[in-house]
Amino acid sequence: MASDFGASILMGATPALDQVPREKRQEVVTRALVIALIAFLTLIDLFGSQALLPTLVAHYGVSPAIMGFAVNASTFGMAIAGLIVALFASVIDRKLAIWMSLALLSIPTFLLGLTQDLTTFTVLRVVQGFFMSAAFTLTLTYLSEVCTVTAASGAMAAYITGNVASNLFGRLLAAGIADNIGLSESFFTFSALNLFGAGLAILYLGLRDGPRGESQTVRLSVWQAWVDHISNPKLRASFGIGFIILFAFVGTFTYVNFVLAEGPFSLPQATIGLIYFVFLPAMLTTPIAGSISRKYGARAVFWSSIFLSMAGLIMLLTPHLAIVLLGLALIGIGLFFGQAAATGYVGRTATHSHAAANGLYLTSYYVGGLVGAFVLGQVYVLSGWAAVVLVLVAVLAVALVLGRDLKEGT
């Protein structure tokens, strides 16, 4: 199973296996697997807590909308971190900052298991988001700087694959521990996994001496770089797409928990956790996003992924569990494939100041998640699940329009 998964990632990391020198193949496989595992251990906290929403609502005695916003407050910290990393990218040691971010992430994660106050819970989620985003942004920047264009596209696909895995196994682990042991123990376990991720980053990347940005002769100021990137219609479209992708993802997979817990499904918490096996197909398809995008172009791949997600959303309006699960699987495949295509496109399109470009993309991405949690929470409480789905379809239609600017070359 592990070797098959590694081969799947490798297919996304290289144009073709036979084009990689034999002596380099093991290195490429190892790099892809480690990158995916670091991503998994970076973002597992983000998604694991979303599987606990019904339990957290009962624990804190608040509405689904309020708890949904508190859990997804991590995206606020993520947006802030994306900008701060971009501001100080020229003096940040990439390797040192990646593993330190993961180590520091373990602290608020552990404290979440101790707090009984919703305000404190929300603040800790913001702090979690800050360190998750710092590790995420710096890893993407590191890959953009040390890999060739072709290798970076595949490496980023591997990173997004780890993201997909954190969605699946993070939710399963969180729900399983909370249901069988306790809510606090779920957060304690994730804190230990964050420390493991820091150790893995040290072993693979080293303690320090990573790249610190581009040479002084070509490096722009952060403000100049931001203006330059925002002025580029291709990158501007990518930033808007990032906003929409997490808006749609958070809106779907946050509030579908409540739909599944109520009639006609009435699923218990442990069973809802198992529902997230719908991410398994996305784990198998996301690794090839890099090679597919290179072959057919980011725009065609992105449009196909969005149409697939829209079809999945419509399926969520049925009262049949099997059709709902298929719809969730299609949404997972579509949104993660679209995210991998957009992330790789930013790396290929930004010709300088990669930290600034990645920071803007991820800031837009995370703000989309925060807005999605708040807006769709209100829609769900006031108008119900069908209204949420219709809003999501309309938002994805906007993404299709933005996708017109995802053109390769000049």
N, C-alpha and C positions, 0 to 999 in steps of 0.2 A: 504493500500500500504506500509506504513512504517513498519507495523508488519510483512508483508510478506517478506520485504527486510531484516528485522532483523532476521527472521527465516532462511532465505537463508544464511546469514552470519554465523549464529549459526551452521548450518549444516557443514560449513567448519571449525568452531572453535572447534568442539568436534567430537569424533568418532561416537557417536550416542546420541541423545537427552536423551534417557532413561538411559544412563550411567552417566549422570550428576545428582548429588543430587538435589532434588527439591529446597532446600533452596539456591542452587548456580546458578540455571538456569537464574534468573533475572540478577544476577551479570555478568554472561557470555554474555548474550544478550547486556547488557548495555556497557560492555567493548568493544565488537565487534563494536557496533554502534558508540561509541565515537572515537575509533581508526580510523574507516573509515571516520568519519567526519573531524578529525584532518588531515588525509591524503588529503582529498578533499580540505581543506582550505590551506594546505601547497603547493600543486602543481597546484592549479587552475591558477596561473599566468603563469606557464610554457606553458600550452596548450591553454589558452585563446588567447594569442597573435598570435598563429599560425593560428587561424581562421580569423585574420585581415590582413593576408598577402597581398591579392590584394589591400585592402584599404591603407595599409602602403606603398606599391610600388608606388601607385599614389600620396600619401601624400609626400613622400621623393623624388620621381622622379628618382628611381634607378631600376636596373634590378631585376628580381625574384631571381637570384642566390645571389646577394649582400644582398637583404633584407632577404632572407631565412637564410643566415649566421648570419646576425645581430640579428634576432629574436631568433635563436638557440644558440647565444653566451652564453646564460645562462648556457648551459651545461659545458662550460669552468670553470665558477665559481663553478659549482657543483662538478666537478672533483677535483678542488683545495680543496674545503671544505671537501670532503671525506677523503683526506689524512691528513689534519690538525686536523680533529676530531680524527682520529686514533692516531696521534702523542701525543695529549694531553688528550686522553680518561681517563687516570688514575686519572686526577685531575679535570675533568669536572663533575659538578653536572648535571645529566641527565635532571631532571625535570626543573631546572632553565634554562638550556640552550635551551630546546625545546621551552618553551613559549617566551623566549627572542629572539630567532631566528625568530619566527613568528612576533613578534612586530617590530623588526628591518626590516623585509622584507617589511613592509608596506611603509617604507620611499622611497626606490628606485621605488617601484610600483607607488606611488603618483607622483614622479618627472617625470616618463615616460609620464604622461599626460601633462607636461609643456614644455618638450624639443622639439626643432625644428631642432636639429642637429643630424645627423645620428651617428656620432662618440660618442656623449654623450648618445644617445639611446643605442648603443652597450655596452658601459661601464656600464650603469645602468642595462642592462640585465645580465651582468656578476655578478654584485653585487647581483641582485635578485637570481641568481643561487646559489651563495655562501650560502645565508641564507636559501633557500629552501632545499639545500642538507644537511646543518647542522641539520635542524629539522628532515629531513628524516632519515639520518644516525643515529642520536641519538635515534630516536624513535625505529628503528629496533634493535639497540643495547640494549635499555631498555627492549624491549620485549624478546630478547634472554636471558637477565640476570634475569628477574623476573618471567618468565613463565616456566612451565614444557615444555619438548620437544614437547609433543602433543599439548599443548595449544599455544605454540609459533608459531607452524606451522599454526594453524588456525587464530591466531591473525595477522600474517603477510599476510595471504590471505585476511583478512578483510582490512588491510592497503592498499594492492594492489587494492582491490575493490574501496576504496575511490579514489585511483589514476584513476581508470577507470571512476568513476563518474565525476572527475574533467575534464577529457577529453571531456565528453559529455556536461555537464552543463556549464563548463568554456567556451567552444567554442560557445555554444548557447547564453550564456549571453553576451560574448564579441561582437559577431556579431550583436545581437539584439540591444544593447546599442549604438554601433558605427553607426549602420544604422539608428536608430530612434532618437538618441539624439546627439551623437558626439563621435569622437575617444578619446578625452581626458577624457570624462566622463567614458569611459570603464575602463581606468586605475584607476581613482579615486574610482570606485566601488570595484575593486579588492583590493585596498589598505584597504578599510573598512572591507572587508572580511578577510584579513590577521589579522587585529586587533581583529576581532571576534574569529578567530582561537586561537590567543594568550590567550584571555580571557577564552575560552573553556579549553585549556590546563591547565591554572591555576586552574580552578574549578575542573577538573577531576584528574590531576596529583599532584596538590599542587604547592606551590611556590618554594620549594627547598627540600633538604634532600633526593634526589634520590640516587641510587647506583653510586659509583664512580669507577667501574671496579672491577677486581678480587683482592683477597688478595695478599699481598706482597710476600707470600711464593710461590704462583703459577704463579704470573704475570711475563711474559717475557717482555723484552724491546720491543718497537715497531719494531725496526729493526729485532730483532730475530723472532718476531711474523710474520712479513711480509715474511721473508725468509722461515719460517716454513710453512706458508700457501701456498706460491708460489711453494714450493717443493712438496706439496700434489697434485697429479695429479687430484684428484676429484675436489678440490677447483680451481686449475688452469683451468680446463675445464669450471667450473662455471663462472670464471672471463671472459673468452673468449666468453662464451654464453651471458653474460650480455652486452658486447660490441656489439655483433651482434643484440641483441634484439632491443636496442634503435637505432642503425644504421638503421635497417629496418623500425622501427616505424616512426622515423623522416623523413626518405627518402620517405616513402609512404604518410604520412598525411601532410607533408609540401607542397610537389609539386603537389599533386592531387588537391589542391585548384586551381591552375592555369589551370589544365586540365579541371576542371568542369566549370571554368569561360570562357573558349574558346569553339570554335566549336568542335564537333557538339552539345555540351550541352548548352553552353552560359547561364549559370545560374547566376542570380544576387547575390550580397553579402548576402542578407538576406536568400535566398534559400540555398546557400552554408552552412550557419550556421545550417540550419535544417538537412542537410545531416548527421550531426554528431549524429543523433539518431541511426546510425549504431553501436554506442558503447553500446546501451541498452542491446543487447544480452550478451555482455561481462560482464556487470554489474550483470547479472543473473547467469553466469557460473563461474566467477572468485572466488566467495566465497567458492565454493566446491573444489577448487584446492588442499587445504590442505588435505582433507579427501581422495580425489581421488589419490593423490600422495602417501599417506600412504598405500592405498590398493593395488595399482598396481606398485608402484615404480616411482621415479622421472624420470628415463630414458624413460620408456614407455610413460609416460604422456608427457614428453618434445618432444619426437619424433612425437607423434600424433599431438601436437600443431603446430609443425613446418610444417608438411605435410599439415595441414589445412591452414596455412598461405600461403604456396606456391600455393595451389589451388586457394586461393583468389587473389593472385597476378596475376595469369594468366587471371583471369576474368576481370582484370582492362584494358586489351588490347582490349576489345570489344567496339563498339560505342553505346551500349545500356545501358541507365542509370540504369535500374532495375538490370541488371547483374553486373554493376560496384558497385552499392550499396550493393548487396549481397557479392561481393568480398571483399569490405571494411569491412563488418560485420564479415566475416570469418577471415580476417587478425586481426581484433581487438580481437576476441575470442582467436585465436591461440597465438598471441604475449603476451597478458595479462595472459593467462593461463600458457604459458611457463615462463613468468617472475615470476609469483607466485610460480611455481614449483621450479625454480632455486633459488629464494630468500629463500624459506623455506629450500631448500637443503643445502645452505650455513650455515644457522642457526643450522641445525642438524649435519652437518659434522665438523664444527669448534669446537674442543674440548676445546679451550681456546682462550683468546684475541678476543672476539667477535667483539669489536669495530674495531680492525685491519682487521678482515675478512670482515666485512660489508663495511669498508672504501675502501678496495681493490676492492670488487665487484662493489660498486657504482661508484668508480672512473673509472673503466673500462667501466661500463654502460654509464656514462655520456660522456666520451671521444668518445665512439661509436656514440652517438648522434651528437656530434660536427663534427666528421669526416663524418658522414652520410650527415649532412646538407651541408658541403662544397663539398665533392666529388660528391654527387648526384646532387647538384645544377649545377656543371660544366657539368655533363653528360646530364642533362636536357636541358641546354642552347645549348650545342654543338650537341647533337645527338637526343634529343627528349624523349618523355615519354616511348616509347617502350624500348629504351636502359636502362632507369632507372629500369624498371620492370625486365629486363633480368639480370642486375647487382644484384638486390635484390634477385632474385631466386638463383643465384650462391652463394651469401653470406649465405643465409639460408641453402644451401647444406653443407657449411662448418660447420654450427651449428649442423647439423645432425651428422657429423663426431665427433665433440667435445662431443656430447651427449652420446657417447659410454662409457665415463668415469663417468657418473652420476649413480654410483652403490651404493646401500644402504649397510651398514655394512662395514666390513673390507675387 
